[in-house]
Amino acid sequence: MSQQISPLAGKPAPASILVDIGKLLGAYTAVKPDPSVPAQRVAFGTSGHRGCSFDGSFNEQHILAISQAICDYRKSKGIDGPLFIGADTHALSQPAFENALEVLAANGVATMISAGGEFTPTPAVSHAILVYNKGRTTGLADGIVITPSHNPPDNGGFKYNPTNGGPADTDITKWVENRANAILEAGLKDVKRVPFAQARKAATTHEHDYLGAYVADLANIIDFDAIRGAGVCMGVDPLGGAGVHYWAPIAERYQLDLSVVSSEVDPQFAFMTVDWDGKIRMDPSSKYAMQRLIGLKDKYDVAFACDTDHDRHGVVSRSAGLMEPNHYLSVLIDYLFRHRPRWNAKVAVGKTVVTTALIDRVVKRLGRSLVEVPVGFKWFAEGLFDGQLGFGCEESAGASLLRHDGSVWTTDKDGLVPALLSAEITARTGKDPGELFGQLTRDLGRPYANRVEAAATPAQKAKLAKLSPDQLKTDSLAGEKIVQVLDKAPGNGAAIGGIKVVSESGWFAARPSGTEAIYKIYAESFRDEAHLASLLQEAQSVVDAALA
């Protein structure tokens, strides 16, 4: 159960672990996936299809099949507006973008590509879809985001965002996945495709200024006057990601004291410090990956970073260093619901079942309602879209929120806005988010949390996903009476794909990962580290029994 921390963790990436980009790109076209092998089929997890070209899980044939499946899906649903497409800085994102455009153009889909080939953050795509669709009932737009998020440099990812701008729901991803696999099995004969040069010049291909549109609209969600007026000194590390060229225009347009620590883009991500397991991962919530910015914390009032597609944030405060996502999210919710007077008094807070219970306490004190959903940001899309949720978040530092006027901003995760809000918080309260977290825990109790991961086969993951309350043979947890056992989320009744067990002062949840060959156990105690260790130990026993 214990995670082996690599001797490389937190150190600059040695040349020996850097991916050979030439070979990676060669394998993207050369390796032909075998659809009879489960690991080489199209599989949409919580964040689209992901994989690596070396092992036949993310290759040209996958992207051609998925792109055609999306075209077929749009046709079946009468979606005939433009499709907004964006890609991040991973090496496999560019060839995947080219293949997608070849198919979209051949199918006559009006496609909005980034002006000048600029990298495009996930939130900029969601934002573009929603701005385009506002006030329309026909000719609606949707989108594709090409990214494996913060995953290692040899990974690729491809996801579909329907007309509500958020990550596609399970019924859509299942449809696209099944159709794409059928296309693969039939040897791609159903794929319509034109050469890239022709697709690029097609009458249906249009350039869209994602950067300009997104940056100009930020004033409707961030109080830049307060940040500028207080003279907050900020640093940002884009971690070589899709928002790398967004930060300087933000600083310039809103006249901010904001320094970009590095604007380097390198498909090997050789500038990174290595994550806990010896892999390069652009995870802004990992202290190992964030060594560069942590080392600069005393230079700034507040500093922040985003992952490769800029849909996750990491905040470094002068008082507390790198904040755990759960800690910052709790502070953010407490702040926003006191400083957004135009939000409806009924708007709720959304969180996933594995996000800190400190949020429950914050929400209760604010007199708001909490909507607790399974893991996956798609569960918040509808609530953010119709303004019933003021804020939605997950423990892995993904969040989005409403504009000042209470209308929708993005229905997918946005890393830039929560990052910038750390400066607004500092400006308007006179305390940095680390200090405010200290104040929050003095009032509401301090959480001690941990998450452990272990390898799991597809069969084990399937068993774990079906865990039910009646399989739990005890009525106590770490010496306390169990008050709740959940296999469905209280907020929407959807299956959580695992189990969550709650006592008076702690909880654990166990579930298989939607994107990796692992299972995860989350636990949180409001007592101490020893109690947390007991929770994890008992959780492991429950998982072992389920997998036996």
Secondary structure, 3 states (H helix, E strand, C coil): CCCCCCCCCCCECCHHHCCCHHHHHHHHHHCCCCCCCHHHCCCEECCEEEEECCCCCCCHHHHHHHHHHHHHHHHHHCCCCCEEEEECCCCCHHHHHHHHHHHHHHCCCCEEEEHHHCCCCHHHHHHHHHHHHCCCCCCCCEEEEECCCCCCCCEEEEEEECCCCCCCCHHHHHHHHHHHHHHHHCCCCCCCCCCHHHHHHCCCEEEECHHHHHHHHHHHCCCHHHHHHHCCEEEEECCCCCCCCCHHHHHHHCCCEEEECCCCCCCCCCCCECCCCCCCCCCCCCCCCCHHHHCCHHHCCEEEEECCCCCCEEEEECCCEECCHHHHHHHHHHHHHHHCCCCCCCCEEEEECCCCCHHHHHHHHHCCCEEEECCCCHHHHHHHHCCCEEEEEECCCEEEECCCCCCCCCCCCCCHHHHHHHHHHHHHHCCCHHHHHHHHHHHHCCCEEEEEEEECCHHHHHHHHCCCHHHCCCCEECCEEEEEEEEECCCCCCEEEEEEEEECCEEEEEEECCCCCEEEEEEEECCCHHHHHHHHHHHHHHHHHHHC
